[in-house]
Amino acid sequence: MVAPRRPPALDRSEARDPRALSRALKAYAAPDVGRSLFEVAISVAPFVGLWFAMWLALSAVGYALTLVLAVPAAGFLVRIFLIQHDCGHGAVFNRQSVNNWLGRVLGVVTPTPYDHWRRTHALHHAGSGNLDRRGIGDVETLTVHEYLALGRWGRLRYRLYRHPLILFGGGPFFVFLLHHRLPIGFMRAGRIHWVSTMGTNLAIAGAVGGMAWAIGIVPFLMIHLPIVLLASAAGVWLFYVQHQFEETQWDTSDRWTHPTAALGGSSHYDLPTVLRWVTANIGIHHVHHLSSRIPHYRLPEVLRDFPELREINRLTFADSLKCVRLMLWDEGHRRLVSLRSIRQGPAKP
């Protein structure tokens, strides 16, 4: 294993400066190939084992046990997706071409067209927290003034979109099973979006066809659909909590800077140890946005070496449940607020 480089020492004032932190964190952006291969193996192998255990349970015990086993299988699928996510940031192997091919293979399992997703996700990182660059790779968020300027049907559409049953129920189904099948919004953005999406679709069709031939299409769907739906709902929830919390940060382009938006607009979702492992430390999201090339297994090192970061935008699981009601950015108070809170009108800037 390659010994990690130590970051340069920072004084107390620099340790809270986003630009200084961003420079210091470059020392952690060094994948260890052996560790990365191990992380891939301990994510994929248990997923495959659980999948076949579900198949055996379906015929030998009953569907109830199959559904119970779908929960840990979905957890491992979330972890596989987050390793695919690391591939997109060049944080698994040192050669980006190797990262890309692993990401494409994992995209057949997740099911996410890797190259298309990688480019849209890069736009998310480049504009997260920028009020003038909303709409790609984020949860639609209106300001209080924008919401109040809508008509009745516009407000109803927005409230329905932000309703938990839509956002975390129907939304994940739409995104992972339907939206990812076509490069919607990127039809003219370049051939790679079509090649990535259609190539992934063909690979998925081949894999599904092979499994349907081996065990039957109905058993396959009874096993795989619950896994994908649970994993996608968990993934959307994680993505939501990472940026949709009360003290997040939004600015217009003239005030927006990447380091400040990364540190101020991303949460530290402090999950219990098991969930932290299953989610590949993605809850340390403020650090990830400051330096996206840091491998997921090195993110805890950053919190160890920079303890000041532990409490910045920290959310526990209980805290995160309260974020669901926050739907609008209040430019006056500079925080996310609920619909109920604006009945008296928006705050004055």
Salt bridges, closest charged atoms under 4 A:
GLU39 OE2 - ARG35 NE 2.73
GLU39 OE1 - ARG79 NH2 2.80
GLU39 OE1 - HIS296 NE2 3.33
ASP86 OD1 - HIS85 ND1 3.54
ASP86 OD2 - HIS296 ND1 3.17
ASP115 OD2 - ARG104 NE 2.70
ASP115 OD1 - ARG119 NH1 3.91
GLU140 OE2 - ARG157 NH2 2.86
GLU146 OE2 - ARG134 NH2 2.76
GLU246 OE2 - ARG335 NE 3.61
ASP251 OD1 - ARG255 NE 3.82
ASP251 OD1 - ARG334 NH1 3.10
ASP270 OD1 - ARG276 NH2 3.67
ASP270 OD2 - ARG314 NE 2.85
GLU301 OE1 - ARG298 NH2 3.05
ASP305 OD1 - ARG6 NH2 3.57
ASP305 OD1 - ARG304 NE 2.97
ASP330 OD2 - HIS333 ND1 3.48
